[in-house]
Amino acid sequence: MPKNKIDFNPLKSENEHLRAEFWDRYADDFVSITDALSSNSFLQGELRLCNKYLRKGKKEGKFLKLDVWNEVHHTPLLDHIWNYYDAVYAIDIAPRLIKRAKEILKKKNISVKFSVGDMRKLSYKDNFFDYAFTIGTIEHIPEPVDAIKEIYRVLKPGGRAAIGVPNKYEWFGKSIILDILADTGFKEDGREISYGWSRLTEEVESCGFEIIEKTGLYFMPWFIRLIDWYLYQTSPKLKYVMYIPVLISDFLSRFDFLRKHGSMLVVVLEKPRK
């Protein structure tokens, strides 16, 4: 365990102060992969979701992004979509991560209203947002359904959300491998909750949502992503070693059937109008 890490189990601990410190320290040590080839594949999947389901033809509405990890270290989605909306909000439990995201976006003249807080206890009013977006986040907390309930609460009637979670039944056994890596200490952010379509459908519908679409983020075998991630963190110049495998994965990601069996399941949801 790196000297800057703390002993914390994201899926079991209820110490929220420790949770915030855990993610801040993890972010402090992390070598960003924003420009890795597979990160661009991930970003294109996020943009596909926003462009198809979470925007209108004109600038309109309030948009909520739950977690800012990607804005700092992975896929800077807000860079590409912030001007689609009247206002963009972002929340994360980690204060230093929020500070870094603010600094990054301020330099780009991108206006975002940031808050430090827990996605299970959002500080926003009922029926406040038109859109909400979270990919690869709720699986890191003990009760993900509590976050889904909060997303439902803060969305306006007719508002939409895109929620993405790890696919338990991904064809290449990603969830099994990640559990092994977590239990042996190689996956420093610990275990995460993986979903099948049945559980994901049950949980979002139990919160009151109507499902607009079941899809996936992208189709890329976990080992391609892992190798690309490792090589880029070793040296950015090494990312081109994975050019062909990533290119093939990008082509396969065009097919919704394959995306639905990829590493990240996504439901597009709508809060019913009263």
N, C-alpha and C positions, 0 to 999 in steps of 0.2 A: 504494500500500500504506500503511495507517495506520501512524503512527510506532510504535505498540505491537506491531505484528506482526513475526513473524520469517519468514525464508525457509525453508520446510519443505515437503516433498512427502509427504503421509501414505501414499501407496501405494508409495513407493520407498525412503524412508529407513529405516534400521535403527537409528538413534540414538534409543533409547527415552527418554532424558532430554530430548532436544529435542522428542520427541513430546508428552510431558507438558506441557512449557512452552508448546508451540504451542497446545494446547487450552485451557490456562489463560488465555493471552493472548487467544485468540479469545473466550472466555467473558467476560473482563474488558471487552471492547469491545462486546459484543453487547447490543442493546436487546431485552429480554425480550418475548415474544409470547404469554405464558400466556393472556391474556384476549382474544386475537384470535378472531374467529368460527370461522375454519378450524381453529384449535388445538383448540377444543372438539369439532369434528368428528373430528379425529385422536384425541382422548382417548376419545370414545365408541367408536371402533373398538377401542382398547386394552382398554377395560372389557368390551366384548362378548367379546373373546378370553378374558380372565381369568375372567369369570363363566361362560362356557360350557365351557371346557376346563381351566382351571388352579385349580379349587377344588372342594371338596366342600360339602355342605350345612351343615357345622359348621366351627368354627375348628379347623384342623388343618394340620400340616406346616410345612416350612421353604421359604421362597420367596427366590429370588435374582434381583435386578435388575442387569443388566449395563449400566452407565453411568448417571450422574445428571444429565446435561445437561438432560433434560426436567424433572426435579424443580426445577431452578433457573430455566430459561428457557422452557419449552414446555408440556408436559403433565404435571402433577403426579399421575401415576398412583398413587404410594404413598399419597397423601392418601386415596384412595378404597378401597384394598384392604388396607391394612396389618393391619386387624383380622380378616381372613379366616384368618390363619395364626398358628401358635404363635410363629414368629420370622421376621423379614424382614431380609434382608441386601442390601447394595448395594455395588458396586465401580466405580471409575473410575480411569483412569490419571492424572488431573489433580488434584493435591493441593488447590489453592485452590478448585476446583469442589466437591470433597468437603466442604471446610470450610464453604462457603456452603450446601450442601444440609443439612448437620448443623444449622446455625443456623436455617434455615427450618423444618425439621421439628421441632426442639426447641421452637420457639415454639408449634407446634401440638400439642405433647404426643404426637407420633408417634414410636414407638420403632423405630429401624432400626439395625442393626449395620453400620457403614460400614468399607470398606477401600480403601486406595490400591493399585492394582495393574493389571497387564496381563491382559486377558481371554484372552490366549493362554497365560498361565502362572498360572492361578488358585491361590491359596494354600490352598484348602480341601481337605479330605480326600476320598478316593474315596467315592462312594455316600453323599453327605452331604445333598443337597437333594431335596425332593419336586417342586419346580417351579423353572423358570428362564424368564426373559423378557428378550428383547432385540429392539427394533424400531429400525431405522435406525442401527445401530452398526457391525456387523461389516464393512460395505462400505468403511469408512475405514481398514482395515489391509491390509498387503500380501498376507497369506494368510488369508482369512476362514475357511477350513476348519480352521485351527489352533484358532480360537476354538470352532468347532463340536465338535471333538474334546474340548476341555476341558469344555464343557457336558455332553457325554456322560459324561465321567469322573466329574464331581462329582454327577451325578444318581443317585439310588437306582434299582435295578431297578424298573420300573413307574412311574418318575418321568416327568414331562412337561415339555416346553419349547415355547415359542412363539418362532419366529425370523422376523423381518421384514426384507426387503431391497428395494432399489429395483427396479422392474420395467423391464427393458431395452426391452420392447416395449409400453409404455404407449401407448394409442391416440393421444395428443396429442404424442408425440415428446419427452417430458420428458428422457430420458437424453441425447438429442442436444443439447438446449438447455442442459442443465447442463454438459455437456462444453465447449460454446462459452463459457459464462459463466466456467467455471473457467480455461480457457486464456487468456481476456482479462482475468482478474483480478477480475471482478465477484463471482465465487463465492469468497470468501476462504478457505474451508476446503478448496479444491482439488478435484481429481477424486475420484469415488467409483466403486466397482464396481457395475455393474447386472447383474441376473440375468434369465434366462428360466426357465420352469418346468423345462426339461430339466436345466440346470446345477444349479439349486437341489436338485432331486430327487436327482441323482447325488451331490452333495457330502454331503447329510445321510445318505443311505443308505450311503455309503462309510465313514461314521463309526460305523455300527452301528445307527442309529435306524430305527424303524418310523414311517411317516407315518400319522398319525391323520386329518389333514384338510389339504387345500390350499385356501386362501381368500385374502382380501385384507383390508387394513385399512379402507379406505373408497374411495369413488369420487368424485374431485374433479379436474377438469382442472387441470394444473399452473399455468396462467395465473391461474385464480381464486385458488388458494393464494398465488401470488406477489404478486398485486395486494393481496389482503387483508393479507398480511404487511407489504408496503411501506406501505400506508396506516396500519396500526396503529402501526408504528414512527415514522411521521411525526407522527401525533397519534391517541391512542386513540379520540377522538370520531369519527374518519373510518371506523372499522370498520363502521358501519352502512350505508355506501355499498354494501357487498358482501352485505347481508342476504339479498336475493332469490337471487342466484347460489349462495350457501352453503346456503340453505334447499333449493333444488332438488337440490344435490349430496347433502345429507343424506337426502333422500327416495330418490334413486337408490342410495345406499349400503345401503339395506335389501335389495338384491338381490345374492345371492352371486355370480351370473354377472358382474355389473358390477364388484364388488369384486375379483374375480380378474383383471380387466383394468385395474385402477386403478394408482396410482403405487407402491403398496407390496405386494409379494407376501408372504404369510405361510404358513409350514408349522407345523402343530402336530404335535409329535413325541413318541414314547414310547420309553424305553429298555427293551428286552425283559427280561422276568423270566428269571432263569437256571433 
